[in-house]
Amino acid sequence: MVDARTDINAGRIRLGMVGGGEGAFIGAVHRMAARLDDQYALVAGALSSTPERARRSGEALGLDPARIYGDFREMARREARRKDGIEAVAIVTPNHMHAPAAEAFLKAGIHVICDKPLTTTLKEARRLEERARASGLIFAVTHNYTGYPMVRQARAMVQAGELGEIRVVQVEYAQDWLTTRLEETGQKQAGWRTDPARSGAGGCIGDIGTHAYNLADYITGIPVAELCAELTAFVPGRSLDDNAQIMLRYANGARGLLWASQVAPGNENALAIRVYGSKGGLSWRQEHPNQLAWSPFGEAPRTIARGTGAAGPAAARVTRIPSGHPEGYLEGFATIYAEVARAIRAARSGDAIDPDVQFPTIEDGVKGVAFIEASVRSSAKGGRWVRLG
């Protein structure tokens, strides 16, 4: 007799999850993103560090009771022994658990999809990078904003030289949800993000500043050589920064500014970037993700819209629905999962990964942690210029 669950999931990538149980916003986002293109089946999980909560969370998701685990190490060992064991794991825990969970699944021969930041220290990130490389497994980091079609359009235009020599990069990510000391109310997301033991040395800079940094890095393709940072905890009694203002010096001579804040009233998820070169400038806002403003020097500004003929192949290959129908956060997140699925399917068959497939890798994760550490170091020295790495 064929098991109905196995039959329904035939051909899909068998996915496990660590973290993301009751009350975890990002776990639900990962699950929705993984389902959107019908490439994955969630079949196992260690969804909470509390066994009872892990069991309830797994049951609520309809997991086989035998594959609901109270510990991620047990999950890695047991799934690796199963013929139908998971092929990939999504790690959606607080930051301090990323490295130990990732190491356990790499050791078990399982591909890893890890939330950002990669780890809480650069030393730990580099050690994990070495292990991932030695394993030959796929390791993705969910900097989901790189999955938006118009972000890919912007990157393609920069690579094609349409902006000329890049001179100025302005990127910001502003929120207001930590304007008061929300962590004192027992709110789960605020609690761990403001706790150095679980978040690491960076607060706002690690949570959303890394997204801003990664977005600029992805679009421009130019490494940051030095930075000068001022990190501030404006809310009294808060241990980690809730506002970051950073000047950037790029390797090609370009200059940049990065602002990240979680104490900016009136802002929800205001991620935005402007890139200016010798031939023109681009502007994109995450809250209006389907349009990219393009201003060729000396010509009338224009808008490139997702799903139209004005957008090129880089945007078209990750566009799901026609223009006029909005695509946004979940679809951008799902693009990362879809791209990783293409890489895993290539690995299944021993084929080379299609060069058009793009997703943030462990190398991008390491760069993000280096950015956090450099920012913290610069701020601690009174805003001195420091080199990354």
MINUDO-512557 format. One record per residue (C-alpha): z, y, x. Coordinates in steps of 0.05 Angstrom, whole numbers, plus 32768, in hexadecimal, padded with zeros to 4 digits. Each point is the difference from the previous one (the first is absolute). Layout:
# residues N
ZYX ...
//
This chain:
# residues 389
800080008000 7FED8045801C 803880338002 7FEC803B7FD4 801D80338030 7FDB7FE2803C 7FBF7FFD7FD8 800480487FE9 800D80188048 7FCB7FD58021 7FD980278034 8030803B8001 80278011803E 80467FE37FF8 8030803B8009 804B8003800B 802D803D7FFD 803F80148025 802880367FDC 7FE580237FC2 802F7FE37FCD 802880227FC9 7FFF804B8004 7FCE8003803A 7FC780307FF0 7FD37FEE803A 80037FB57FF4 7FE080097FBC 7FCB802C801E 7FEE7FCB8033 7FFC7FCB7FCA 7FD2802A7FD4 7FD58013803C 7FF97FB78014 7FEB7FEC7FB9 7FCE80387FF4 7FC47FDF8021 80167FB97FEE 80047FE98048 80497FEA8004 80327FD47FDB 804A800E800B 801F7FBB8006 804180098027 803480348010 804180128020 8006803D7FD4 80468018800F 80367FF98035 802E7FEC7FC6 7FF17FB87FEC 801080097FB6 7FD4803E7FFC 7FCA7FDC8027 80027FC77FCD 7FFD802F7FC4 7FC88028801E 7FD77FC1800F 800B7FE57FBA 7FEB80427FE2 7FBE7FFB8026 7FF57FB87FEA 80067FE18045 800C7FB58008 804D7FF98007 7FF47FD5803E 7FDD803B8021 803480357FF1 802780098040 804280218011 7FED800C8048 7FBD80138020 800B7FD3803C 80087FC47FD3 7FC280177FDA 7FD680048040 80167FBA8017 7FF67FDD7FBE 7FBF80227FED 7FE37FF08044 800D7FB67FF2 7FDE7FFF7FBC 7FB77FED7FF9 7FFB80377FCB 802D80308027 7FF4804A8001 7FC8801B802C 801A80488002 804280237FF4 800D80477FE7 803E801F8020 801B80377FD3 804980058018 8025803C801A 7FE780128046 80357FDD8029 7FEA7FBC7FE6 7FB68007800E 80027FE58047 802C7FC27FF6 7FD97FEC7FC2 7FBC800B8021 80167FD8803D 80167FC57FD5 7FBD7FFC7FDC 7FD6800A803F 80277FC6801F 7FEF7FD77FC2 7FB6800F8007 7FFB802D7FC3 7FD980417FFB 802A803F7FF6 7FF7803D7FD3 803A802F8010 801680417FE1 8008803C802E 801F8015802E 7FF47FC18027 80467FFE801F 803B802E800D 7FF58005804C 7FC38005802D 801B7FC8802D 80047FD27FC4 7FBB80157FE9 7FE07FF08043 80227FBD8003 7FE67FEF7FBB 7FBB80178014 80007FD0803A 80157FC77FD3 7FCB80107FCD 7FC980038034 80177FBE801F 80007FDF7FBC 7FB880127FEF 8016800E7FB9 7FED803B7FD4 803580367FFE 7FF5803A7FD0 802C803D7FF5 7FFB80207FBB 7FEE8048800F 7FE07FFF7FBC 7FE080458001 7FCB7FE7802F 7FE77FD77FC5 7FE9803C7FD6 7FB380057FFC 7FFF804A8011 802D7FF7803C 7FCD7FCE8019 7FCA80327FF1 80248034802A 80087FD0803A 7FB67FED7FFD 7FEC804A8001 802C800E803D 7FE47FC28023 7FB980157FF0 800C80448021 7FF680287FC0 803D802B8010 7FED80088049 803880038033 80437FFB7FDC 802B803D800D 803780057FCC 80267FCC7FD7 803180147FC9 80247FC87FDB 803C80017FD2 80277FD37FD2 803280237FD3 802F7FE27FCC 803F801A7FDD 80267FC27FEC 803680068035 800E804A7FF4 80477FEC7FEC 802B7FC9801E 7FE27FCA7FD4 80197FC9802D 8047800D7FE8 7FEE7FEB7FB9 7FF07FB88014 7FB580097FF9 7FE47FC58028 7FC38022801F 8026803D8016 80397FD6801B 7FDB7FD98035 7FCF80388012 8039802E8014 80287FCA8025 7FF27FFD804B 80157FB78003 7FC87FEC7FD0 7FCD80388007 8002800A804C 800380428025 7FD280247FD1 800B80127FB8 7FC980297FE0 7FD77FFA8040 80027FB57FFC 7FF67FFB7FB5 7FC780307FF3 7FF480248042 7FE17FC0801B 7FCF7FFF7FC6 7FEA80478011 7FF97FEE8049 7FD97FC17FF1 7FD180247FD0 7FEE80338036 7FF97FCA8034 7FD37FD67FD3 7FD280397FEB 7FF880228044 80057FC3802E 801E802E8035 80437FED801F 803980318002 8014800E8049 803E802B7FF5 802B801A7FC8 803680337FF5 802E7FF07FC6 8039801E7FD9 80227FCF7FD1 8034801A7FD0 80327FE27FCF 800780397FCE 802C7FDA7FCE 804980048018 801C7FBE8017 7FBC7FDE8007 7FFA7FD88040 7FB47FFF8007 7FCC80367FFC 7FE480157FBD 7FCE8033801C 7FD27FFD803D 7FD48036801F 7FD57FE9803A 7FCB801F802D 7FCC7FD0801C 7FD48002803E 7FC67FD07FFC 7FDF7FDD803B 7FBE80257FF6 802280448000 800680087FB5 8040801C7FE2 80267FE87FC3 803A800D7FD2 80267FCB7FD8 803380107FCB 80267FCB7FDA 803880107FCF 80287FDD7FCA 802680407FED 7FC5802B7FE8 800B800D7FB5 7FC07FFE7FD8 7FDF7FCA802A 7FFB7FB87FEA 7FD27FDC8031 7FD98039801E 7FDC7FDF803A 7FC7802C8018 7FD58008803D 7FCF8033801B 7FD47FF3803D 7FD680378020 7FCA7FF88034 7FCB802A8021 7FCE7FF17FC8 802B7FFE7FC2 80417FED7FDE 801B7FCB7FD0 803A80017FCF 801E7FC87FD8 803E7FFB7FD3 801F7FBE7FEA 8013801B7FBC 7FB5800E7FF4 7FE57FC48027 7FBA7FFB7FE4 7FE68041801E 7FF580148048 7FF3804A800F 7FCA80098034 7FF08044801F 7FC680008032 8005803F802A 7FD380387FE5 7FF17FDA7FBF 801D7FFF7FBB 803C7FD27FF9 7FF47FC17FD7 80277FC77FE2 7FF07FB7800E 80177FD47FC7 80117FB68002 7FCD7FD47FDD 7FC680318007 7FC38000802C 801F8035802C 80327FCE801A 7FE97FD28037 80057FB5800A 80468001801E 801B801C7FBF 7FD17FD77FD4 80167FBC801B 8048800D7FE9 7FEF80227FBE 800D7FD47FC3 7FED802A7FC4 7FCD80377FEF 800C804A800C 802880237FCB 80317FC77FFB 803B8010802E 80147FD28038 8041800C8023 803F7FE48020 7FFD7FB87FE9 7FB67FFA800F 8009801D8045 80397FCF800D 7FD57FC77FE4 7FC880128030 802E7FEE803A 80107FBD7FE0 7FB67FF37FF2 7FEC80108047 80377FD2801B 7FE87FCA7FD0 7FBB8005801F 801E7FF78045 802A7FC57FEA 7FC47FDE7FE0 7FDA80098040 803A7FE18026 80017FC57FCF 7FB87FEF8011 80038013804A 7FCE80397FF6 800180448020 801D80387FD5 7FCB802E7FE3 80018040802B 8000802A7FC0 80447FE37FED 80368034800F 804B7FFD7FF8 803B801C8028 80147FCD8035 803F7FF48028 7FE480308034 800180377FCB 80477FEC7FF0 801480078048 7FE180458003 802880147FC3 80427FEA8020 7FED80258040 7FF4803E7FD6 80457FFA7FE0 80247FF68042 7FDB803A8021 8010802E7FC6 804A7FEE8002 80028008804B 7FDD80447FFE 802E801A7FC9 803E7FE88025 7FE98028803D 7FFA80407FD7 7FB77FFA7FF0 7FE57FF28045 7FBA7FE48008 80017FB5800D 7FCB7FCC800B 7FF67FC67FD0 80117FBA8017 
//
